Amino acid sequence: MEFKNPFGPSAQITLRGLWIGFIVLVLMIPTFQVTDLVRERKTRQQEAGAEISRLWSSAQTITGPFIVIPYLQFSDDQKNYERRNVYVLPDVLNINTTITPEIRHRSIYDVAVYTSEIELSGTFDRILLEKLNIDTAKIFWNEISIQTGVTDFRGITDPVAIIWNGNARAMEGGVVANSVIDKGLQASIDWNEILPVNTYKLLLHLKGSEQVAFVPMGKITEAKVKSNWKDPSFGGAFLPSSPAKINEAGFEATWKILELNRNYPQVFKDVSYPIAESAFSITFKQLSDFYAKTERSVKYAFLFIALTFAMYFFMELVLKSNVHSIQYVMVGLALCLFYLLLLSISEYLGFDKAYWISTIAIVGMVGLYTSHLFRQKKSALVFTFVIAVLYSFIYLLIQLQEKALLIGSISLFILLGIVMYFTRNLDWGKNTNDELNR
């Protein structure tokens, strides 16, 4: 690229700087393509997870148990009878769960699945039906059932029975979708055997993938979940009541949730309440989401390229060297290649190892190239050291996550101040010469 100099050396430097800035912007195109590639690979990972879930069992949500009392009621037009339900939720719901996750592989991707032993126990107080404004003659007494919602039946590994007031009753599928659940297990109960306080106990051996959730349907719900997974993520409507105990052996977490903490009552008719929204969940996340970290790394590509080119530009001025535009492009492409290396290697070795392998490779290559261009070993070593520090700093920013913006902005402020300090006495006219023309 050849520049004419109609206004003097200062204008020549300005045009040179603008041209280098244009090259930086053009080099952002391959970084955008790398970002698209990261998202594509992440989508493939999700598809692999969905495939494993399809073959194993999907994420599970446990709802219940609760009693369903069917009855007939006049329709709104008062011309016909319609079948409706009354739902009675437990007064006490105790959830005691042990979860054993494991990693399953699909191609190069890993997905967390689990087996679990879930014990649901507690009590139901007897409901006075006359308070519900229901004609007892219209109740289907022989169809009263106790139901429990299970998201994916394929995860049930053993027959299920509920112990109702000391008597075991086999549970079966075929629940008709209602205002609480779409599908689940049920067992018939005899209303004549209902006591003032009724006890229940239900044991589920359940498989699932990546997440398990529970709906706190008790007037008082107390849950205890323990597992050998060392990196759980707690979500949903409620976090553990006290900080979870997490160590190398796994975790243990407890919840205590009251009726007053949710937006639905203990006894209700066919009304749409946000029952599923009250669930709390445990997600078995991978220890390192390298796709997310790689995508965050790519966001710093502009900073890498701009700072590298800025150092090249100042080295040109100070050392009175001549770096061709094509050579700028070569260095920029090497910096873009870093992210492709990072993505491909991290899929096999994890993000941390991939980051340092890619850093050593790119910093070494650019450092040797810089030594050849400027033929100044000392200057090339300083340049290589600065680039290595920059890569190390970005790595620390990625690890900080929540504080990355704060630390990054302060660091950029300091960096700009350093650049301004060292260039404060630079005479932009005298330090340029005809060698900058090409």
C-alpha positions in Angstrom: 0.0 0.0 0.0 1.5 3.3 -1.0 0.6 6.6 0.7 1.3 10.1 -0.7 2.3 12.7 1.8 0.7 16.0 0.7 0.6 17.4 4.3 3.8 16.3 5.9 5.0 13.5 8.2 2.1 13.9 10.7 -0.5 13.3 8.1 1.5 10.3 6.8 1.4 8.7 10.3 -2.3 9.4 10.6 -3.0 7.7 7.3 -0.8 4.8 8.3 -2.7 4.5 11.6 -6.1 4.6 9.9 -5.0 1.9 7.4 -3.8 -0.4 10.3 -7.1 0.2 12.0 -9.0 -0.8 8.9 -6.9 -4.1 8.8 -8.0 -4.7 12.4 -11.6 -4.3 11.5 -11.3 -6.7 8.5 -9.6 -9.3 10.8 -12.7 -9.3 13.0 -14.5 -11.2 10.2 -12.7 -14.5 10.9 -13.3 -14.0 14.7 -17.0 -13.7 14.0 -16.8 -17.0 12.1 -15.0 -18.6 15.0 -17.9 -17.4 17.3 -20.4 -19.0 14.9 -18.3 -22.2 15.0 -18.3 -22.2 18.8 -22.1 -22.0 18.8 -22.4 -24.7 16.2 -20.3 -27.1 18.3 -22.2 -26.2 21.4 -25.4 -27.0 19.5 -24.0 -30.4 18.6 -23.1 -31.0 22.2 -26.7 -30.3 23.2 -27.9 -32.6 20.5 -25.6 -35.3 21.8 -27.1 -34.7 25.3 -30.6 -34.9 23.9 -29.8 -38.2 22.2 -28.4 -39.7 25.4 -31.4 -38.5 27.3 -33.7 -40.1 24.7 -32.0 -43.4 25.2 -31.5 -43.2 29.0 -34.2 -40.9 30.5 -34.7 -37.2 30.4 -34.6 -34.7 33.3 -37.1 -35.7 36.0 -39.6 -33.6 37.9 -41.4 -35.2 40.9 -44.8 -33.8 41.8 -46.8 -35.1 44.7 -48.2 -37.2 46.1 -51.6 -35.7 46.2 -55.2 -37.0 46.4 -57.6 -36.6 43.5 -61.4 -36.7 44.2 -63.5 -36.8 41.0 -67.1 -35.5 41.1 -69.9 -34.2 38.8 -70.8 -30.6 38.6 -73.2 -28.6 36.5 -71.5 -26.9 33.5 -71.4 -23.1 33.3 -74.6 -23.1 31.2 -76.3 -25.2 33.9 -77.6 -27.7 31.3 -75.2 -30.6 31.6 -73.0 -32.2 34.2 -69.2 -32.1 33.8 -66.6 -34.2 35.5 -64.3 -32.2 37.8 -61.7 -32.9 40.4 -60.8 -31.8 43.9 -57.1 -31.9 44.7 -55.9 -32.4 48.2 -52.2 -31.8 48.9 -50.3 -33.3 51.8 -50.0 -31.5 55.1 -46.4 -32.8 55.5 -44.1 -33.8 52.6 -40.7 -35.2 53.5 -38.3 -35.7 50.5 -35.2 -37.8 51.2 -33.1 -38.4 48.1 -29.8 -40.0 47.2 -28.5 -39.3 43.7 -25.6 -41.1 42.0 -24.6 -39.3 38.8 -22.3 -40.7 36.1 -20.9 -39.5 32.8 -22.0 -41.0 29.5 -20.3 -40.4 26.2 -21.6 -39.7 22.7 -18.8 -39.0 20.2 -16.5 -36.5 21.9 -19.2 -35.1 24.1 -20.0 -36.0 27.8 -23.4 -35.8 29.4 -24.2 -36.3 33.0 -26.9 -38.9 33.8 -28.0 -40.3 37.2 -29.7 -43.0 39.1 -31.6 -42.0 42.2 -33.5 -43.3 45.2 -36.3 -41.0 46.2 -38.4 -41.4 49.3 -41.5 -39.4 49.7 -43.3 -39.6 53.1 -45.6 -37.5 55.3 -49.2 -37.1 56.2 -52.6 -36.1 54.9 -55.2 -34.6 57.3 -58.8 -35.7 56.6 -60.7 -33.2 54.5 -64.3 -32.3 55.4 -66.0 -32.4 52.0 -69.0 -30.4 53.1 -66.7 -27.4 53.3 -65.9 -27.7 49.6 -69.4 -27.0 48.5 -69.7 -30.4 46.7 -72.7 -32.6 46.5 -71.4 -35.8 48.1 -73.9 -37.8 46.0 -72.0 -36.7 42.9 -68.6 -37.9 44.0 -67.1 -41.0 42.3 -66.1 -42.7 45.6 -64.6 -45.7 43.9 -62.3 -43.5 41.8 -60.6 -41.5 44.5 -56.8 -41.9 44.0 -53.5 -40.8 45.2 -51.2 -39.6 42.4 -47.6 -38.7 41.9 -46.2 -36.9 38.8 -43.1 -38.3 37.1 -41.8 -36.6 34.0 -40.3 -39.6 32.2 -41.6 -43.1 32.9 -38.6 -44.7 31.2 -36.6 -43.7 34.2 -38.5 -46.0 36.6 -36.4 -49.0 37.3 -38.5 -50.9 39.9 -42.1 -51.5 40.6 -43.6 -48.7 42.7 -45.9 -49.1 45.7 -47.2 -46.6 48.2 -47.6 -47.5 51.8 -50.9 -45.9 52.8 -51.7 -46.0 56.5 -49.4 -49.0 56.8 -50.8 -50.9 53.8 -48.9 -51.3 50.6 -50.8 -50.4 47.4 -49.3 -50.9 43.9 -49.1 -47.8 41.8 -49.7 -47.8 38.1 -49.6 -45.4 35.1 -52.4 -44.1 33.0 -53.1 -40.9 34.9 -55.5 -38.7 33.0 -54.0 -35.2 32.5 -55.4 -32.8 35.2 -54.8 -29.4 36.7 -51.7 -30.7 38.5 -49.9 -33.1 36.3 -50.0 -34.3 32.7 -48.8 -37.8 33.5 -47.8 -39.9 36.5 -48.5 -42.8 38.8 -51.7 -43.5 40.8 -53.2 -45.9 43.3 -56.8 -46.2 44.5 -57.7 -45.4 48.1 -60.9 -46.1 50.0 -62.4 -42.9 51.4 -64.0 -45.0 54.2 -60.5 -45.9 55.4 -59.5 -42.3 55.6 -58.3 -41.4 59.1 -58.0 -38.0 60.9 -54.3 -38.2 60.1 -53.2 -40.5 57.2 -49.6 -41.5 56.7 -47.9 -42.4 53.4 -44.5 -43.5 52.2 -43.4 -43.9 48.6 -40.1 -45.1 47.2 -39.0 -44.4 43.7 -35.9 -45.8 41.9 -35.5 -43.3 39.1 -33.1 -42.6 36.3 -32.7 -39.2 34.6 -30.4 -36.8 32.8 -28.7 -33.7 34.0 -31.4 -32.4 36.3 -33.9 -33.5 39.0 -36.6 -31.2 40.4 -39.2 -31.5 43.1 -42.5 -29.6 43.6 -43.1 -28.6 47.2 -46.7 -29.6 47.6 -46.8 -30.1 51.3 -48.2 -27.5 53.7 -44.7 -28.0 55.1 -42.2 -29.5 52.7 -38.8 -30.6 53.9 -36.3 -32.0 51.5 -32.8 -33.5 51.9 -30.7 -34.4 48.8 -27.3 -35.9 48.9 -25.0 -37.0 46.1 -21.4 -37.7 45.2 -21.4 -35.0 42.6 -19.0 -32.2 43.5 -20.3 -29.4 41.3 -24.1 -29.1 41.7 -26.1 -26.1 40.5 -29.2 -25.3 42.5 -32.1 -23.6 40.8 -35.8 -23.3 40.4 -38.0 -21.3 42.7 -36.1 -22.1 45.9 -32.5 -22.4 47.0 -31.5 -24.6 49.9 -32.6 -23.2 53.2 -29.1 -23.2 54.5 -25.8 -23.3 52.5 -25.2 -26.7 50.9 -22.3 -28.7 52.2 -20.1 -29.3 49.2 -16.7 -31.0 49.3 -14.7 -33.6 47.4 -17.0 -36.4 48.5 -20.1 -34.7 47.0 -22.8 -32.5 48.4 -25.7 -32.4 50.8 -28.5 -29.8 50.7 -31.7 -29.3 52.6 -34.9 -27.3 51.9 -37.8 -26.2 54.0 -40.7 -24.7 52.2 -44.1 -23.6 53.6 -47.5 -23.3 51.9 -47.2 -19.5 52.4 -44.1 -19.6 50.1 -46.2 -20.7 47.1 -49.1 -19.3 45.2 -51.6 -22.2 45.4 -53.6 -23.6 48.3 -53.7 -27.1 49.9 -57.1 -27.9 48.6 -58.6 -26.6 45.4 -60.8 -27.6 42.5 -60.0 -27.6 38.8 -58.3 -24.2 38.6 -55.0 -23.4 36.8 -52.4 -22.6 39.5 -48.7 -22.1 38.8 -47.8 -25.3 40.5 -44.8 -26.3 38.3 -43.3 -22.9 38.8 -42.7 -23.6 42.5 -40.3 -26.5 41.8 -36.8 -26.4 43.1 -34.0 -28.2 41.1 -30.5 -29.7 41.2 -28.6 -29.6 38.0 -25.5 -31.8 37.5 -23.3 -29.4 35.5 -20.1 -30.3 33.8 -17.1 -29.1 35.8 -16.0 -26.9 32.8 -18.2 -25.5 30.1 -15.4 -24.9 27.6 -17.7 -23.7 24.9 -18.9 -20.8 27.1 -15.3 -20.0 28.1 -14.1 -20.1 24.5 -16.9 -17.8 23.4 -16.0 -15.4 26.1 -12.3 -15.6 25.0 -13.3 -14.6 21.4 -14.9 -11.4 22.8 -11.3 -10.2 23.6 -10.1 -10.8 20.0 -10.4 -7.1 19.1 -8.4 -6.2 22.1 -5.7 -8.7 21.2 -5.4 -7.6 17.6 -5.6 -3.9 18.3 -3.0 -3.9 21.0 -0.6 -6.1 19.0 -0.9 -3.9 15.9 -0.5 -0.8 18.1 2.8 -2.2 19.5 3.9 -3.0 15.9 3.1 0.5 14.9 5.1 2.1 17.7 8.0 -0.3 17.1 8.0 0.9 13.5 8.2 4.5 14.6 10.8 4.0 17.3 13.0 1.5 15.5 12.4 3.2 12.1 11.5 -0.2 10.6 9.2 -1.0 7.7 6.4 -3.6 8.2 4.3 -4.3 5.2 0.5 -4.4 5.4 0.6 -8.1 4.4 2.8 -8.8 7.4 0.3 -7.1 9.6 -2.4 -9.4 8.1 -0.2 -12.4 8.7 0.2 -11.5 12.4 -3.5 -10.8 12.7 -4.4 -14.2 11.2 -2.1 -15.9 13.6 -4.0 -14.2 16.5 -7.3 -15.3 15.0 -6.0 -18.9 14.7 -5.5 -18.9 18.5 -9.3 -19.2 19.0 -9.6 -22.0 16.5 -6.9 -23.9 18.2 -8.5 -23.2 21.6 -11.8 -24.5 20.5 -10.5 -27.7 18.8 -8.1 -28.7 21.6 -10.5 -27.9 24.4 -13.0 -30.5 23.1 -10.4 -33.1 24.0 -8.2 -31.7 26.8 -10.5 -29.2 28.5 -10.3 -25.4 28.4 -7.4 -24.8 30.7 -4.9 -27.0 29.0 -6.1 -26.0 25.6 -5.7 -22.3 26.5 -2.1 -22.6 27.5 -1.2 -24.9 24.6 -2.7 -22.4 22.2 -1.0 -19.5 23.9 2.4 -21.1 23.8 2.0 -21.9 20.1 0.7 -18.5 19.0 2.9 -16.4 21.2 6.0 -18.4 20.1 5.1 -18.1 16.4 4.3 -14.4 16.5 7.4 -13.7 18.7 9.7 -15.5 16.2 8.0 -13.7 13.3 8.5 -10.3 15.1 12.2 -11.0 15.7 12.6 -11.6 12.0 10.7 -8.5 10.9 12.4 -6.0 13.2 15.8 -7.8 13.5 15.9 -6.6 17.1 16.1 -9.6 19.4 15.7 -7.4 22.6 12.7 -5.6 21.2 11.1 -8.9 20.0 11.6 -10.4 23.4 9.9 -7.4 25.1 7.1 -7.7 22.6 6.7 -11.4 23.1 6.7 -10.9 26.9 4.0 -8.3 26.7 1.8 -10.5 24.5 2.3 -13.5 26.9 1.3 -11.3 29.8 -1.8 -10.1 27.9 -2.9 -13.7 27.2 -2.3 -14.6 30.9 -4.3 -11.6 32.0 -7.3 -12.5 29.7 -7.2 -16.1 31.1 -7.5 -14.6 34.6 -10.4 -12.4 33.5 -12.3 -15.5 32.1 -11.9 -17.2 35.5 -13.2 -14.2 37.4 -16.5 -14.3 35.6 -18.7 -11.8 37.7 -15.8 -9.4 38.4 -14.3 -9.6 34.9 -15.9 -6.4 33.7 -14.7 -4.4 36.7 -11.1 -5.8 36.6 -11.0 -5.5 32.8 -12.1 -1.9 32.7 -9.7 -0.8 35.4 -6.8 -2.7 33.7 -7.6 -1.0 30.3 -7.6 2.3 32.1 -4.1 1.6 33.5 -2.9 0.3 30.2 -4.0 3.4 28.4 -2.3 5.5 31.0 1.0 3.6 30.5 0.8 4.1 26.7 0.1 7.8 27.1 3.0 8.1 29.5 5.6 6.5 27.2 4.4 8.3 24.1 4.1 11.7 25.7 7.3 13.0 24.3 7.1 11.3 21.0 7.4 13.7 18.1 5.1 12.3 15.5 6.8 14.4 12.8 10.5 13.8 13.4 10.1 10.1 14.2 8.7 9.2 10.8 10.7 9.1 7.6 10.5 8.1 4.0 11.0 4.5 5.0 7.3 4.5 6.1 6.3 5.0 2.5 5.7 1.9 0.4 
